[in-house]
């Protein structure tokens, strides 16, 4: 098969997404928050449908019902944690209640990440082929807590290695049919990239910030690939620091001067920017992808991730 270029694009419209967000907001308010799972499902369905690879759209097959069940479970878990901590704090040794509470919350983080990846990718479909996440929950927990431990004893210096190890484990366990993703980012590169970014941003009074963001984006994209047997598709960023300056400054102006009403346009511009600035080259025959990933409908981890308010891709 000949080496070729692949096309990834986002064609969402800010006005269309604004309508969705307004309806979601109204229904969430009048239902005292109960509509949130359906609102999130509707938003994801729209954004996936507007994202295409080789002119074929992605499909998010998750439903509000699934997310509502996960929302109830996640909410119950959080309430139990708070109730347990409150009971402990009413005793003489209340400080232990606080420690146990934060310990349990910390334990929930890798569980939320694992569950979120399993659900989100199982509900992602392209060209009739389902994605999947095959990571082991126990390995992820050990990786997470070892990273926390080394980050603490090194006074934060180990953090870039922690993040890269976590990101590499997660992404290397993502599949689409019988193809798998590979990520080769390492902590040392990420450490120096951020150290340079902090230093140059400070001495340039913030001007280098946009080039720092360009470097971080490029490092994530350039170390990502998709492989199938002996075939491979490589990812490469083509965004420049000036491109990031234009994106971020215009987004900030839109948000400030519309008092946040331009959020749907900002999200649309950002997604389109991200997709347009990824070059995909390789030799993978996507017509030969086989359906190998199983469905998974427990959205508890997805909803726990919302409670912790961290991004989907670590």
N, C-alpha and C positions, 0 to 999 in steps of 0.2 A: 504493500500500500504506500502511496506517495505522501511525502511530508506536506502538510497543509495547514492553513489558518482556519480557526474556528471563531464564531461570532457570539459574544455575550452582550445582551442589551437590556435596558430598562426603559419602557415607554409610558410609564404612568403619568397621569395628568394631575396637576396640583388641585384644580377645581373639582375633579371627580373625587379625589381623596378627601378634599375639604368637606364635601357633601357626606361622605361616609363617616368622617370624624364627628361632624355635627349631629347626625342621627344617632351615632354611638353614644355621644355625650348626653344627649337628651334622654335616651332610653336608660342609660346607666343611672342618671340622676333620679328619674321618676320611679325606678325600681330599687332605689336605695343600694345601688351597686351590684345587684343580682344579675344584671344584664352583661356585666363585664366580660365573662367568658365568650359570649356570643359576639360581643363587640371586637374582641381580640381575634376571634376566628374570622370574622368578616374582613378585618383589616389585613390579616395574613393572606386570605384568599385573594384579595384584590392585588396585593403587592406581588404575590407569586405569579398570578395570571399575567401581570405586566412585565415579568422578567422572562426573557427568551434566550435559549441557546440553540444556535443553528436555526433560528426563526421558529422554533417550537417552544411554546410556553411551559413553564413549570406549573404544577398544580399542588395546592395544599388541600389534602383530603380530611384534615381534622375538622371536628364539628364543635359547636357551642355546647352540645350535650356532654361530649367527652370532657371538655375543659371545665364545665360546671361541676361534674363529678370530681375532677381533680382539684378544683377550687375548694370544694367542701372539705375534702381530705386534708389539703394543705392548711386551710383555715383551722381545722380541728387540731392539727399537729401543733400549730403556733399557739393556739389557745391553751392546750395542755401544757406546753412549755412555760407559758406565762403563769398559769395557775400553780404549777409545781414550784416555780421559783417563789411565788408569793407565799405559799404555804411554808416553804423552808425559811423564808425571811421573817416569818412571824415567830420562829423559834429563837432560842438563845443564840445559837450559832448561825445567825442569818447570813453571814458572809459566805458560808458554804452554799447556800441557796443561789447566791449570785454567781458563784464560780460554776456550779452545776448547770445553771441556766445558760451561761455563755458557752460552756463546753458542749451542751446539747445543740445549741444553735450552730456552733462551728461544725459539729458532726453533720448537721443537715445540709451544709453547703455542698460537699461532694456528692451527697445523695441527690440534691436538687440538680446539679450539673449532669450527673449520670442519667437521671430520669428525663431531664429536658432534652438531652441529645437523643435518647432512645425514642421519645415521642415525636419530636420535631422532624427527625430524619425519616422515621417510619411513615410520616404523613406527607413527605415530599416525593413527588412523582414527576418524572420527565420522560416523554415519549412512551408512556405506559410502563416504565421501569421504576420501581420503588428504590429510594435510598434506604440506608440502614446504618445503625451504630452498633458495633459488636464489642465494645469495650467491656472489661470485667469490673464490676462494682467494687469488689475487694481490692483489686490492684489500684483502682483510682483513689480509694480512700487512703491506702498506704502511701501512694505518691503525694497526695494532698497534705497529709499530716507530716510526712518527712520534710516536705517543702516548707511548711509552717515552722517546724522545729529548727531547721537550718537557717531560715530567715531571721528567727528570733535570736539565736545564739551568735549570728554574724551581724547583728544590729541592722538588718535590712539589706546588707550587701548581697546576700544570696537570692534576693527577690527576682532578678532577671532570669536566673537559672530555674527557679521555681516555676515562673510563668511559662518559659519555653518548654520545660519538661512536661508541664500540664497540657499545653497547647499541642505539642507533638504527639502525646499519647492519645488525646481526643481525636485529632484530625487523622491520624494514621489508622484509626479504627472506624472511619467513615467509609461506607461503600455505596456504589450505585450499581445495582445488579451484581455482576461478577467483576466489576472494576473497583479499585480501591484508591483512596487518596494517600499521598505521602507528603510529609512535612519534615524539613531538615534544619529548621532554625535551631540555634544553640544559644545558651545563656551568655557565653563570653561576648559574642557579637552583639547581642541585644544590650548587654551592660555598657559596652563602649559606645554604642549608638546613642543610648540615652545620656550617658555622661557627656558626650560631645554636644548633644542637643541642649542639655541644661546650661553648659558653659557658654556656648555660642549665642544662645538666646539671651543670656544675662548680659554679655558684653556688647551685644548689638541692640540692647534695649527692646528686645522682643521681636525684632525683625526676622531673625533666623527661625523663629517658631514655625513658620510655614514650611521651610525646608526640612525642619526636624520631623514634622508630620508627614512630609513626602517620603523621607527616609524610612520611617516606621511602616508606612503603608507598603512601600516597595519591598521592605524586608519580609513582611508577611506574605505578599503575593509571589515574590521571586523564589521563595523557598517551598512553594506549593506545587504539586503535580498530581496528575491522575494516571494510574497505570493499569494495564490489563494484559496479563501474560507478558509478552515481550514488547508490547506497545506502550507508548507513553505520550501524554499531553503536558507540555510545560506551560507555566503561567509566568507572565512578565508584566510589570507595571511600566506604563509610559507617562505617568503623571509627573509634572515638574513642580518645583517650589512655587513658581508664579501661578500655576494652575490651582494649587491649594490656597494660595493667598486670595485669588479671585473667588473661589468657592466659599471660604470661611468668612471673608469680609462681607460679601454680598448677603450670605445667610444671616450674619449678625445684624446687618442693616435692616433686612426684612423683618427679623424678629423684634428688634427694638422699635422701629417706626410703625409697626402694626400691632404692638403690644401682644405679640405671640400669635396673632391670627394667621400669620403666614406660615405657621408650622407645617401644614401639609405640603406647601410649595418647597420649603426647606428640605423636608424629608425626600420629596421627589427629586429635587436637584441633586441631593447628596447620593442617592441610589443611582441615578443616571450617570453621575460623575464617576462613581466607583466602577460601574460596569463598562463604561466607555473607555476607561483607562487601563483595562486589562487586556493584554495580548495573549492569545491562546494558540500555540503551535504544537503540532505533533503528528502522530501516525495511528491514532486509535480509530478502529472501525466501529462506530457507535451503532451501526445496524446489527451488529452481532452481540450486543449486550444481552445477557440472560437475566431473567427475574429470579433472584436468589435470596432477597431479603424479606423477612417476615413482617407482617403488620404488628403494630403495638398501639394500644388505645388508652393506656393509663397516663393521663395528663398531670398527675400529682406533681412530678418533678418540674414540669413546665410552669405550673402555678406557684410552686415554692420559689422558683427562680424570680418570678414577679415580686413575691414578698421581699426577697433579698435585694431586688432591683439591681441585678448585674446582667451584663450583656450575654447574648446567646453564644457568640464565639469568644472564648477566653483569650 
